[in-house]
Amino acid sequence: MQYRQLGRAGLRVSTLALGTATFGNTDPNGWACHDLTAARRQIDLCLDAGVNLIDTSNAYAAGRSEEILGEALTGRRDSVLISTKVRFPVGDGVNDAGLSRHHILRQIDASLRRLRTDHVDIYHVHEWDGRVPLEETLQALDSLVQAGKVRYLGVSNYAGWQLMKALAVSDRHGYQRFVSNQIYYSLESRDAEYELLPLSVDQGLGVMVWSPLAGGLLTGKYRRDRTPGHGRHVGGSSEPPVRDRDKLYDTIDVLVRIAGSHGIPPAQVALAYLLTRPAVSTLVIGAREEHQLAETLKAAEVRLAAEELRQLDQVSAPALIYPHWHQAAIPAQFRGESDRVLHPGP
């Protein structure tokens, strides 16, 4: 296992992190359902492999994910970093969702109780809330760091302008900045390269990737001529959405071919590719079965040749939307490091 800085923060995280959206889940419609026993086994596998970060949310399984994680980590809390989140609904009340000071302060205490800890290492706002002034949200988050309840702040699922505005507000008032940007990014969809990855490079945020295998689409089980018997997309999940199925299958064909030449599963190739991308600090992974998780963890050891990376780049490249197709003509000497995320060539 390798470890990387989380952006410009001093925190070092393993390149693979364990995601816990399946912990406590009781809906078998495409999602795995892991109870305390299964969760303990997955955590054991990850710790043995060198994983030092576990990601959860107060909204996963109505808080049950945090409860299971807290119980499973009893006696070994100091062995891992914990990331959790706030924003999504946790009840039916009018103030039981969002990023108001009221909701944030209530939810951090509830998360700490469930997690059986006195602090969260990374606290992510889970989604944009356009109804609440950013000053209110960011001051509340800053107060959690000052109180020692949170060590670092993160953001998830923001648009580029929303994230840049939040960073500007934090800078103007001297609040703690976001250091982590948790985003969807995979060979199935590289939309993040338009704004979110360049912004993360420019502003020094470490990227945590959720669903790096596109909800299982990049495992090699989904092909033009066959579909697995179970899985999130078999169960009707629309997250992540597939906008270009032909392009997806073309990408999977290249993945399968490269994986075959290495004698490894396609999922390992898909993850190894993402670990070469700018600003990426860690990939949040999960699996239905223990043997799948054990195989996925080996992705940290995979190294792809330059030609293999070029082939994956080419087959999965996002279309250049405006103004990026216009900026593609800018001579290389006028490009900065963040520009090269989407325009790496001369």
Secondary structure, DSSP 8 states (H G I E B T S, - for coil): --EEE-TTSS-EEESEEEE-TTBT----SSS--B-HHHHHHHHHHHHHHT--EEE--TTGGGGHHHHHHHHHTTT-GGGSEEEEEE-S--SSSTTSSSS-HHHHHHHHHHHHHHHTSS-EEEEEE-S--TTS-HHHHHHHHHHHHHTTSEEEEEEES--HHHHHHHHHHHHHHT---EEEEEEE-BTTB-GGGTTHHHHHHHHT-EEEEESTTGGGGGGS--BTTB--SSSTTTTT--SS--S-HHHHHHHHHHHHHHHHHHTS-HHHHHHHHHTTSTTEEEEEE--SSHHHHHHHHGGGG----HHHHHHHHHHH-----TTHHHHTTS-GGG--TTGGGT----
